[in-house]
Amino acid sequence: MADESLILLAKEVRGKTLRLLDGVSEADARYTPAGLNNTILWHSGHALVVVEHLSVAPATGQAPSYPTGWFEIFSWKSSPASVTSWPTLEEVVGRLREQLSRLIGAIERLSPEQLAGLRENGKSLRYSILHGLHDEACHSGEIHLLKKLRRVGVR
């Protein structure tokens, strides 16, 4: 039986991220106010990469799936100031939409025993999925803040 709470959480978190990104221009997606390093585009791509590594890949048993170079651009090891070639926000949003379908499909196929099973880090698969979605929720808050700062004209 599918874990309805995980499915609901995935839909809620990703839905919020996608609603925040709706109507964001490419210029706004690349806005970085003084003193900050990350853009709306980076936070969006970071959500994709983290959910892929912590949630989708462990839930499916498959390697993370995203375009070549995206880990270097968007991961926890990235350095956005040194990136010279970015994908468009539209590309990232398309991947975010597609990823949600893959994550929900994977969760639907997992048994309670599989979700409770421990991974190499000593945490359960359920914890890993939750952790990835929690990280995205935090970054969607950053997206929301950047939209507000852009709207009020913070340079």
C-alpha positions as CSV (number, residue, x, y, z in Angstrom):
1,M,0.0,0.0,0.0
2,A,1.3,3.4,-1.0
3,D,2.5,5.9,1.7
4,E,-0.2,8.6,1.2
5,S,1.6,11.0,3.5
6,L,4.8,10.9,1.5
7,I,2.8,11.3,-1.7
8,L,0.9,14.3,-0.2
9,L,4.1,15.9,1.0
10,A,5.7,15.5,-2.4
11,K,2.7,17.1,-4.2
12,E,2.5,19.9,-1.7
13,V,6.2,20.8,-1.6
14,R,6.7,20.5,-5.4
15,G,3.4,22.3,-6.0
16,K,4.5,25.2,-3.9
17,T,7.9,25.4,-5.7
18,L,6.2,25.3,-9.1
19,R,3.7,28.0,-8.1
20,L,6.5,30.2,-6.9
21,L,8.3,29.8,-10.3
22,D,5.2,30.5,-12.4
23,G,5.7,33.7,-14.3
24,V,9.3,34.3,-13.2
25,S,11.2,35.8,-16.1
26,E,14.7,34.6,-17.1
27,A,16.1,38.0,-15.8
28,D,14.3,37.6,-12.5
29,A,15.5,34.0,-12.2
30,R,19.1,35.2,-12.5
31,Y,18.8,38.1,-10.0
32,T,21.3,38.1,-7.1
33,P,21.0,40.9,-4.6
34,A,24.2,42.2,-3.0
35,G,25.5,40.0,-0.3
36,L,23.9,36.8,-1.6
37,N,25.3,34.1,-3.9
38,N,22.3,32.2,-5.1
39,T,19.6,33.0,-7.6
40,I,16.0,31.7,-8.1
41,L,17.4,29.6,-10.9
42,W,20.0,28.1,-8.6
43,H,17.5,27.3,-5.8
44,S,15.2,25.7,-8.4
45,G,17.9,23.5,-9.9
46,H,19.3,22.7,-6.4
47,A,15.8,21.4,-5.4
48,L,15.8,19.2,-8.5
49,V,19.3,17.8,-7.8
50,V,18.8,17.2,-4.1
51,V,15.4,15.5,-4.5
52,E,16.9,13.4,-7.2
53,H,19.8,12.3,-5.0
54,L,18.0,11.9,-1.7
55,S,14.5,10.9,-2.8
56,V,14.1,9.6,-6.3
57,A,17.3,7.6,-6.8
58,P,17.0,5.8,-3.5
59,A,13.3,5.2,-4.1
60,T,13.8,3.8,-7.6
61,G,17.2,2.1,-7.0
62,Q,18.4,3.9,-10.2
63,A,21.2,6.4,-10.6
64,P,20.2,10.1,-10.4
65,S,18.8,11.4,-13.7
66,Y,19.4,15.0,-14.9
67,P,21.5,16.6,-17.7
68,T,25.2,16.3,-17.7
69,G,26.8,19.1,-15.7
70,W,23.8,19.9,-13.6
71,F,25.3,18.4,-10.4
72,E,28.3,20.7,-10.7
73,I,25.9,23.7,-11.3
74,F,23.3,23.0,-8.7
75,S,24.5,20.6,-6.0
76,W,25.6,21.3,-2.4
77,K,29.2,21.3,-3.8
78,S,28.5,24.0,-6.4
79,S,29.9,27.5,-6.7
80,P,27.3,29.5,-8.5
81,A,29.6,32.5,-9.0
82,S,31.9,30.4,-11.1
83,V,29.2,29.0,-13.4
84,T,29.5,30.3,-16.9
85,S,26.7,28.4,-18.7
86,W,23.3,28.0,-17.1
87,P,20.2,26.1,-18.3
88,T,17.1,28.2,-18.7
89,L,14.5,28.4,-15.9
90,E,12.0,26.8,-18.3
91,E,14.3,23.7,-18.7
92,V,14.6,23.4,-14.9
93,V,10.8,23.8,-14.4
94,G,10.2,21.1,-17.0
95,R,12.5,18.8,-15.1
96,L,10.9,19.6,-11.8
97,R,7.4,18.7,-13.2
98,E,8.7,15.4,-14.7
99,Q,10.6,14.5,-11.5
100,L,7.4,14.7,-9.4
101,S,5.8,12.1,-11.5
102,R,8.8,9.8,-11.2
103,L,8.9,10.3,-7.4
104,I,5.2,9.7,-6.9
105,G,5.4,6.6,-9.0
106,A,8.3,5.3,-7.0
107,I,6.6,5.9,-3.7
108,E,3.5,4.1,-4.9
109,R,5.6,1.0,-5.5
110,L,7.4,1.0,-2.2
111,S,6.2,-1.3,0.6
112,P,6.2,-0.2,4.3
113,E,9.1,-2.5,4.8
114,Q,11.1,-0.9,2.0
115,L,10.4,2.6,3.4
116,A,11.5,1.5,6.9
117,G,14.7,-0.3,5.6
118,L,17.9,1.3,6.5
119,R,20.3,2.7,4.0
120,E,24.1,2.8,4.2
121,N,24.0,6.1,6.2
122,G,21.9,4.3,8.9
123,K,18.7,6.3,8.0
124,S,15.6,4.8,6.6
125,L,14.5,5.3,3.0
126,R,11.5,7.2,4.4
127,Y,13.8,9.6,6.1
128,S,15.8,10.1,2.9
129,I,12.7,10.9,0.9
130,L,11.5,13.3,3.7
131,H,14.9,14.9,3.9
132,G,15.0,15.7,0.2
133,L,11.6,17.2,0.3
134,H,12.4,19.2,3.4
135,D,15.4,20.6,1.7
136,E,13.3,21.7,-1.3
137,A,10.8,23.3,1.0
138,C,13.6,25.4,2.6
139,H,14.8,26.4,-0.9
140,S,11.3,27.4,-2.0
141,G,11.3,29.8,0.9
142,E,14.5,31.3,-0.5
143,I,12.9,31.6,-3.9
144,H,9.9,33.4,-2.3
145,L,12.3,35.8,-0.5
146,L,14.3,36.6,-3.7
147,K,11.0,37.3,-5.5
148,K,10.1,39.8,-2.8
149,L,13.5,41.4,-2.8
150,R,13.4,41.8,-6.6
151,R,9.9,43.3,-6.5
152,V,10.9,46.0,-4.0
153,G,14.0,46.8,-6.0
154,V,16.8,45.6,-3.6
155,R,20.0,45.7,-5.6
